[in-house]
């Protein structure tokens, strides 16, 4: 749970900072975190499903 909270806040902060570097004027913190989490799920979910199927 602590790792998830760390990922949510620090990862979201980093993703928002990257949006600012790319030219976004005032990106919303919550939206940046949701987009970052969705992008991470694209990689994580197939891996989890593969491991469940493999076991």
MMTF fields as JSON, N, C-alpha, C and O atoms, coordinates in Angstrom:
{
  "mmtfVersion": "1.0.0",
  "mmtfProducer": "UNKNOWN",
  "numBonds": 219,
  "numAtoms": 220,
  "numGroups": 55,
  "numChains": 1,
  "numModels": 1,
  "chainsPerModel": [1],
  "groupsPerChain": [55],
  "chainIdList": ["A"],
  "bondAtomList": [4, 2, 8, 6, 12, 10, 16, 14, 20, 18, 24, 22, 28, 26, 32, 30, 36, 34, 40, 38, 44, 42, 48, 46, 52, 50, 56, 54, 60, 58, 64, 62, 68, 66, 72, 70, 76, 74, 80, 78, 84, 82, 88, 86, 92, 90, 96, 94, 100, 98, 104, 102, 108, 106, 112, 110, 116, 114, 120, 118, 124, 122, 128, 126, 132, 130, 136, 134, 140, 138, 144, 142, 148, 146, 152, 150, 156, 154, 160, 158, 164, 162, 168, 166, 172, 170, 176, 174, 180, 178, 184, 182, 188, 186, 192, 190, 196, 194, 200, 198, 204, 202, 208, 206, 212, 210, 216, 214],
  "bondOrderList": [1, 1, 1, 1, 1, 1, 1, 1, 1, 1, 1, 1, 1, 1, 1, 1, 1, 1, 1, 1, 1, 1, 1, 1, 1, 1, 1, 1, 1, 1, 1, 1, 1, 1, 1, 1, 1, 1, 1, 1, 1, 1, 1, 1, 1, 1, 1, 1, 1, 1, 1, 1, 1, 1],
  "groupList": [{"groupName": "UNK", "atomNameList": ["N", "CA", "C", "O"], "elementList": ["N", "C", "C", "O"], "formalChargeList": [0, 0, 0, 0], "bondAtomList": [1, 0, 2, 1, 3, 2], "bondOrderList": [1, 1, 2], "singleLetterCode": "X", "chemCompType": "L-PEPTIDE LINKING"}],
  "groupTypeList": [0, 0, 0, 0, 0, 0, 0, 0, 0, 0, 0, 0, 0, 0, 0, 0, 0, 0, 0, 0, 0, 0, 0, 0, 0, 0, 0, 0, 0, 0, 0, 0, 0, 0, 0, 0, 0, 0, 0, 0, 0, 0, 0, 0, 0, 0, 0, 0, 0, 0, 0, 0, 0, 0, 0],
  "groupIdList": [1, 2, 3, 4, 5, 6, 7, 8, 9, 10, 11, 12, 13, 14, 15, 16, 17, 18, 19, 20, 21, 22, 23, 24, 25, 26, 27, 28, 29, 30, 31, 32, 33, 34, 35, 36, 37, 38, 39, 40, 41, 42, 43, 44, 45, 46, 47, 48, 49, 50, 51, 52, 53, 54, 55],
  "secStructList": [7, 2, 2, 2, 2, 2, 0, 0, 0, 0, 0, 2, 2, 2, 2, 2, 2, 2, 2, 2, 2, 6, 6, 7, 1, 1, 7, 7, 2, 2, 2, 2, 2, 2, 2, 2, 2, 2, 2, 2, 2, 2, 2, 2, 2, 2, 2, 2, 2, 2, 2, 2, 2, 2, 7],
  "xCoordList": [0.824, 0.0, 0.873, 0.552, 1.965, 2.86, 3.495, 3.649, 3.858, 4.436, 3.457, 3.843, 2.189, 1.165, 0.968, 0.832, 0.953, 0.815, 2.028, 1.893, 3.203, 4.423, 4.365, 4.677, 3.963, 3.859, 2.82, 3.039, 1.695, 0.61, 1.071, 0.847, 1.715, 2.098, 3.386, 3.42, 4.422, 5.701, 5.641, 6.128, 5.049, 4.902, 4.018, 4.296, 2.949, 2.07, 2.755, 2.568, 3.546, 4.31, 5.276, 5.384, 5.972, 6.931, 6.228, 6.721, 5.082, 4.351, 3.853, 3.892, 3.388, 2.934, 4.1, 3.936, 5.258, 6.447, 6.821, 7.197, 6.719, 6.997, 6.009, 6.383, 4.748, 3.757, 4.116, 3.964, 4.59, 5.008, 6.19, 6.234, 7.152, 8.31, 7.893, 8.546, 6.81, 6.383, 5.489, 5.05, 5.212, 4.489, 3.115, 2.468, 2.642, 1.339, 1.448, 2.405, 0.488, 0.566, 0.29, 1.115, -0.84, -1.204, -1.913, -3.136, -1.155, -1.8, -2.392, -1.797, -3.564, -4.242, -3.516, -3.185, -3.27, -2.511, -3.244, -2.631, -4.536, -5.295, -5.358, -5.19, -5.594, -5.655, -4.299, -4.237, -3.232, -1.893, -1.642, -1.065, -2.067, -1.891, -2.715, -2.241, -3.945, -4.796, -4.235, -4.269, -3.723, -3.129, -1.876, -1.66, -1.053, 0.161, -0.18, 0.484, -1.2, -1.604, -2.171, -1.896, -2.95, -3.502, -2.395, -2.442, -1.413, -0.293, 0.513, 0.989, 0.668, 1.397, 0.606, 1.194, -0.728, -1.565, -1.448, -1.621, -1.158, -0.998, 0.143, 0.079, 1.161, 2.29, 2.027, 2.339, 1.465, 1.337, 0.263, 0.489, -0.881, -1.98, -1.66, -1.94, -1.1, -0.742, 0.283, 0.229, 1.204, 2.194, 1.534, 1.843, 0.632, -0.076, -0.926, -0.933, -1.638, -2.464, -1.613, -2.01, -0.461, 0.438, 0.91, 0.928, 1.291, 1.781, 0.686, 0.955, -0.54, -1.658, -1.904, -2.12, -1.872, -2.072, -0.936, -1.156, 0.256, 1.426, 1.465, 2.017, 0.886, 0.961, -0.093, -0.146],
  "yCoordList": [-1.189, 0.0, 1.26, 2.249, 1.207, 2.365, 2.593, 3.732, 1.504, 1.623, 2.208, 2.988, 1.829, 2.364, 3.859, 4.621, 4.277, 5.705, 6.492, 7.59, 5.913, 6.555, 6.706, 7.768, 5.637, 5.674, 6.691, 7.412, 6.757, 7.681, 9.135, 9.925, 9.488, 10.885, 11.271, 12.283, 10.49, 10.838, 10.616, 11.445, 9.512, 9.267, 10.305, 10.752, 10.687, 11.725, 13.071, 13.82, 13.377, 14.628, 14.637, 15.634, 13.523, 13.445, 13.548, 14.222, 12.886, 12.948, 14.363, 14.838, 15.034, 16.422, 17.336, 18.239, 17.107, 17.882, 17.662, 18.607, 16.433, 16.141, 16.85, 17.315, 16.934, 17.667, 19.146, 19.769, 19.706, 21.112, 21.328, 22.315, 20.398, 20.503, 20.429, 21.018, 19.707, 19.554, 20.687, 20.693, 21.654, 22.837, 23.035, 24.042, 22.112, 22.301, 23.443, 23.5, 24.338, 25.53, 25.194, 25.493, 24.584, 24.266, 22.916, 22.866, 21.81, 20.5, 20.199, 20.515, 19.589, 19.217, 18.027, 17.063, 18.094, 17.048, 15.71, 14.675, 15.722, 14.464, 13.827, 12.615, 14.622, 14.092, 13.533, 12.493, 14.206, 13.709, 12.368, 11.47, 12.22, 10.943, 9.838, 8.709, 10.151, 9.142, 8.696, 7.508, 9.63, 9.272, 8.436, 7.455, 8.807, 8.057, 6.638, 5.686, 6.486, 5.169, 4.328, 3.131, 4.936, 4.204, 3.741, 2.624, 4.587, 4.208, 3.068, 2.188, 3.076, 2.001, 0.699, -0.381, 0.793, -0.405, -1.133, -2.35, -0.411, -1.039, -2.053, -3.074, -1.789, -2.709, -3.739, -4.917, -3.317, -4.185, -5.261, -6.406, -4.929, -5.895, -7.126, -8.236, -7.001, -8.223, -9.081, -10.309, -8.444, -9.188, -9.963, -11.136, -9.324, -9.991, -11.134, -12.222, -10.906, -11.965, -13.139, -14.293, -12.862, -13.934, -14.738, -15.969, -14.055, -14.76, -15.577, -16.66, -15.078, -15.85, -17.09, -18.181, -16.922, -18.061, -19.067, -20.264, -18.601, -19.467, -20.301, -21.401, -19.786, -20.501, -21.555, -22.23],
  "zCoordList": [0.0, 0.0, 0.0, -0.658, 0.737, 0.781, -0.591, -1.032, -1.253, -2.587, -3.593, -4.463, -3.47, -4.373, -4.143, -5.1, -2.89, -2.59, -3.089, -3.629, -2.9, -3.392, -4.907, -5.445, -5.59, -7.052, -7.498, -8.472, -6.799, -7.164, -7.06, -7.976, -5.94, -5.728, -6.456, -7.155, -6.301, -6.927, -8.439, -9.208, -8.862, -10.291, -10.954, -12.067, -10.265, -10.795, -10.869, -11.828, -9.86, -9.879, -11.066, -11.781, -11.267, -12.362, -13.715, -14.62, -13.858, -15.122, -15.382, -16.517, -14.344, -14.49, -14.875, -15.696, -14.293, -14.643, -16.111, -16.805, -16.575, -17.981, -18.897, -19.973, -18.475, -19.264, -19.346, -20.397, -18.237, -18.248, -19.183, -19.918, -19.153, -20.045, -21.509, -22.37, -21.795, -23.19, -23.662, -24.812, -22.778, -23.216, -22.618, -22.908, -21.792, -21.154, -20.149, -19.376, -20.156, -19.313, -17.854, -16.99, -17.565, -16.179, -16.135, -16.004, -16.242, -16.218, -14.84, -13.81, -14.845, -13.607, -12.976, -13.667, -11.677, -10.991, -11.019, -11.279, -10.758, -10.719, -12.1, -12.233, -13.112, -14.471, -14.899, -15.554, -14.538, -14.865, -14.194, -14.806, -12.946, -12.24, -12.884, -13.015, -13.288, -13.916, -15.262, -15.583, -16.047, -17.339, -17.124, -17.836, -16.16, -15.861, -15.407, -15.816, -14.57, -14.092, -15.228, -15.309, -16.094, -17.24, -18.181, -18.697, -18.401, -19.265, -18.645, -19.362, -17.339, -16.666, -16.7, -16.745, -16.678, -16.709, -18.041, -18.095, -19.11, -20.427, -20.394, -21.078, -19.627, -19.497, -18.403, -18.58, -17.288, -16.123, -16.283, -15.892, -16.839, -16.908, -17.753, -17.299, -18.939, -19.67, -18.928, -18.992, -18.235, -17.463, -16.337, -16.128, -15.614, -14.518, -15.058, -14.482, -16.148, -16.736, -17.211, -17.049, -17.788, -18.201, -16.996, -17.039, -15.928, -14.744, -14.078, -13.558, -14.086, -13.532, -14.387, -13.859, -15.693, -16.58, -16.518, -16.698, -16.27, -16.218, -14.944, -14.938, -13.872, -12.586, -12.433, -11.405]
}
